[in-house]
Amino acid sequence: MYRKRGALGVVAIGLVAVVVTGCSSGSASSGGSGAEETSTSSAPPPKPVTLSTGPADAAVDVPPGVPVVATATDGRITEARLTNPEGAAVAGQVTPDGLQWTNSEPLGYDKTYTLAVTGVGADGQSVTRTSSFTTVKPRTLTYLSINPLDGSTVGVGQPLAFYFDEPIADKAAAEAMISITTEPKVEGAFYWFDEETVHWRPRNYWAAGTKVTIDAKIYGKHVGGGIYGQEDRHVTTTIGDAVVHEADGATHQVVTKVNGQVVRTMPTSMGDAQNPTPTGTYVLTEKHAHMVMDSRTYGLSLEAGGYVTPVDWAFRMSTSGIFFHSAPWSVGDQGRRNVSHGCLNLSPENAKWVFDNSKQGDVVVVTNSGGPVLEPWDGFGDWQIPWDQWVKGNR
């Protein structure tokens, strides 16, 4: 009995050896069974599409300037429809890859919108997701005015001036909404003159020929205190020739340079001892072929030595009433002494030349007049502020 059990054990071992050898051979005669069959894993099933929308469903106080976005994962968007309270569709577009839809038409304030998005997944199944949200009701809106005007050509001293008609609490947010693109690229920064007025200027005068594009995307966006932007603004402007008038109160001469070359020298008479012309860098703003200069508009009464005087060929240098203008009555003093109320008097011929050959944004530098320093807020006195102070923004 013992020997028989041993013999059977030998046979069993031999059979095991044969089986192991057969499994490891991988020969073509195995008929596809063996290691190839046991190592194959099944592929995961295709996934259904996942749709997401923003703003979130039932969201309130949504700024209408924020885009509405729908996205698809593991599939693509086949249809998206955003409707306003009247049931009209808001224009939008799906990206070519079908992964995203966003609106191309702005939303309104204080309205409820419904978004229905349909997508198809890798599994071939269609899924629809619906959401709704309500846009914010502003406390008030603010309109943005811009100087210079669209399509204008201005001088190398021209700042880009932005005027909101409401006080701005979030000044950083307002700045972020204003895109300024220049060709060639220049270094520049914003500076706030008050709660409603911010200017942007380059570190140094513009280079002649620079192209400037302003895109102020303020619509539907919050600038603090419940105030939202009323509408977007777009302005393009070009920097013209570099015209700089150098007015010296000691020599009583105005030397005009165009692109660095002297083109004209003109006798002048500045403000007298009681009304000295402020010194500093002015920027020309508006011009009038004929106007009445009335000191009462600047706080100087007739009883206190004021005036109401018609003048020709006047080009404004400051909001406080400093102009280049024709002054035939002081031709005998021009080039010799300062006798005006603060303006730069010129002969009719020279005043007409300045009027015809200068533009908004050209520079006037006044020296040696005996007057106080020009205030930065007086007209475009931006260049009176040193750059290291300007870049801090005055927020």
Secondary structure as UniProt FT lines:
FT   HELIX           2..25
FT   HELIX           28..30
FT   TURN            31..32
FT   HELIX           35..39
FT   STRAND          50..54
FT   TURN            57..58
FT   STRAND          59..62
FT   TURN            64..65
FT   STRAND          69..73
FT   STRAND          75..83
FT   TURN            85..86
FT   STRAND          89..90
FT   STRAND          92..94
FT   TURN            96..97
FT   STRAND          100..103
FT   STRAND          112..121
FT   TURN            122..123
FT   STRAND          126..135
FT   STRAND          140..142
FT   STRAND          144..147
FT   TURN            150..151
FT   STRAND          152..154
FT   TURN            156..157
FT   STRAND          160..164
FT   HELIX           171..176
FT   STRAND          178..183
FT   STRAND          188..192
FT   STRAND          197..202
FT   TURN            208..209
FT   STRAND          211..216
FT   TURN            225..226
FT   STRAND          227..229
FT   STRAND          233..239
FT   STRAND          243..248
FT   TURN            249..252
FT   STRAND          253..258
FT   TURN            259..260
FT   STRAND          261..267
FT   TURN            273..274
FT   STRAND          279..283
FT   STRAND          287..294
FT   HELIX           295..298
FT   TURN            302..305
FT   STRAND          308..316
FT   TURN            319..320
FT   STRAND          323..326
FT   HELIX           328..330
FT   TURN            331..336
FT   STRAND          344..346
FT   HELIX           348..357
FT   TURN            360..361
FT   STRAND          363..367
FT   TURN            376..380
FT   HELIX           382..384
FT   HELIX           387..390
FT   TURN            391..394
//
